[in-house]
Amino acid sequence: MSARVIAIDGPAAAGKGTLARRLAAHLGLPYLDTGLLYRAVARHLLDAGHLPSDPREAVAAAIRLQPTDLERTDLRTPEVDRAAAAVAAIPGVRAALLEFQRGFGSAHGAVLDGRDIGTIIFPEAAAKFFVTASVEARAERRWKELQQKGVATDLQSVLDDMKARDAADESRAAAPLVPANDAIILDTTHMDAGQAFAAALHALEKTVLFFRKEHPLRRQECERTRGTAPGPSSQGFTASCRHRGTG
Ligand code: C5P
């Protein structure tokens, strides 16, 4: 088992990113938004004037990808949304990005979100969530985000794009978007971010031995960190001990 890896998968705008960031901060684990990898590859191809569906160029861009590419501020446009889904269907691209993701999670544990974290990247993750919501709710969230960023678009085209991207992610042969058999399904259609976080935390403590406060390793860590300054520990669950007042 990948002891301290939490896998969070699901379709676009279901709330995976927000949940993953909050869980990572709470547990003191690093966080990786794996969608950024596919977005950065897509951005390179668009900048160079190549088609995102060009396998040769896409694989070459994936192999050359640098961690700093993930920091670009132009990775979340509707154009990149579409191009990323095309790039992600190319098996060679997925193969080129696999080791980076495994390396990231294996070093110190991590929370990773994406489409295939629980099925392909970390099938042995300690906990897996499949975060979903109705396509209408997701489109409305994404439309509001775009409005806040000043991107002029209408709700119907965001909904159409989202349906097309869902279909592409679910139907591709390479690592299609499906919940892992052992994933906890979290439907956030009628939840805000706080409710989704509380539900996920509750599920972790109920189902995953490692995250339960009576687990010997966790108790040891809580005792070790008793009275020290707040913040993530090397073991990755100091914040969690404190939160429930056990540390
Ligand atoms: O999560 P995000 O919407 O940023 O991902 C962009 C695209 O990257 C997705 O539509 C999907 O096609 C692809 N992706 C993937 N596998 C992942 C993460 C993202 O195929 N683990």
Residues whose N, C-alpha, C, O or C-beta is under 5 A from the ligand:
A	BS01	C5P	A12 T34 G35 L36 Y38 D81 A84 A85 A88 D113 G114 R115 D116 R165 D169
